[in-house]
Structures are given as C-alpha cells and as structure tokens.
Amino acid sequence: MTQFERIIPVADSREAFFRWNKKQYSSMSQRLDVEKVHLIHFIPLFLHLNHRLLPGYSGNDVPVGVHGYIPEKSLLYEARKLNNKFRYEREAAPGRAAIDAIYFQQQIIDDRCFCWIFCSENLNDRQFHEISLKADRLSRWYIARNCKIIFIVTSEKKFRLDIKKHATDIDVAFFVEQFYAESVLLAGKYPVWWLVPVDNEPDYDACVANMLEVRFVDRSEFIDIGNISNLMPDVFLDSALRLMQNSKRSKELCLIELLMLDSKSLHWPEMDGVAYRIKNNLYHGVEN
C-alpha cells in the first residue's frame, strides 16, 4: 500500500474545507442582492421535497431527498410564507436520497449563476429525467422572480462524460479548476479533491484510493469529479485565442478575461490556479 505524506490529517483537511465553504457562502451572500440570496437558500429544500405546495412540484413519481440534508427551522418558517398551508413532516421526508449534492456557482467574470445537481448513481434513466423536469420547473419559477439560475442535472459519471460539453471554449482542467474555486456546497456530499494535498495531485487517483483503503473516508460521504493536475500553460493561449474569436459578445468582458489570462501565464508555474492556491492555503492554516 502506497503511503502519502500529508501536511495535516484527512479529518482536519475536511473540516478546513467546510469552514472555507461556510465563508464562501457568506461571501456569496454579500455579493448578491438580498432577495436573490433569500431565494437561493430554498434550493436544497425544494429539491429535498416534492411537495405540491412548494415550487418545482412535478407529480408523484419524482425521486427526492438530498444526502444528509436537514432543513433549518428558520428556512421552514420562510417556506410557509410562500404557502401558509405548507407543513414539513420529518417522517414524510425521503429516507434514501436521490441527490448526492447541490452546488451553487457564480462565475467571477460575468456573474452567471449555476446550480449543479449531482444525482445518485442508483437512479435509472426515467428517474433522472423526472429530476431534470423538476429542475426545469424550478428554473422557470426563479426566472419569474428575476433570479436567473442555470440548473444543470448531472451525476459523478455523467459530469465526467459530459465535461467537454460543459467546458465549451476552455480546457477541461481549466473548467474543473474554476468549478472548485467558484462553487459553494449548498447541501450534500463534499468533493474529495479538497482532501488530496497539492503535492499529491499528480497521484490523485492513488491518493483517493489510499484514503479509502485505510478508511480515512467512506465512499458514501463524497463525490469525485476528478483532479486538475493536467492544467497546463497551453490552456491560457488557447483560451485567449477563443476569447478573441468570441469578442463580439462583450468587448469589455473579453478584455478583463484576457488581462486575467495574461497575469496567470506570466506567473506560471508559481501560480497554478485559484483552486490550487486556496487548497494550499487551507492546508497551511490560511483560510482568508
């Protein structure tokens, strides 16, 4: 069994991620307007339940439940303001979660907002489709309240298979790096990537396997959507060329992105990406 050196224990790195995620959630609340943040708080509840009195209700066949999610009393109180007949019954909540995790991502440059819904691998195609229909209903409900959020229904395996489609005009590793740096875990399983020390990134798969083998973590507690060890300098040039080709969409945003890419390329390899530096700081006790 291969041994991997660690700066801090696995349990401490996991707690460091959750503390950082909590701060990111708070920071998100400061960047967005109050009403939008208020509506975002409801997303895990709407997906955890399929209540006919709540937004997103899509018939009785929709598989529901978010891994480990328990709504706060204050949120349930706010939900009753949406429909005063709504009542949450703990025993009526699903026992086997259909959704592994929910992530909210606000892109740094253009402020587009995404909600990533990672479904359980145990769902069949029909169940997956039902959750997608529910997500579409939620999307329309949010848009009607001037809160545009792009809902993406996926799973661990589907995310890896579809990543080329999601990445569009940027390198896959660059896309995943942005996901790790910009996403906030709203509910469910954390990404195991945060438990792999930066120095072990090239041996990512072996490191994760080692943590499972020695039972530092349980496979049911995290999602694994891959690493970013193959993030190479070439991606910056490729991205710059594509930005120039697509500059008609917004010359101002294009200029800002080009300046950021130029800064990253000049500092390579000392600056390996935002997510890399965040994780490295967390491992060294720097959480701001």
Helices and strands as residue ranges (DSSP letters): H 10-31, H 34-40, H 43-48, H 73-82, G 90-92, E 99-106, E 113-119, H 125-143, E 150-155, H 156-167, H 172-182, E 183-188, E 190-191, G 192-195, G 198-203, H 204-213, G 219-221, E 222-223, H 234-245, G 247-249, H 251-267, H 274-283
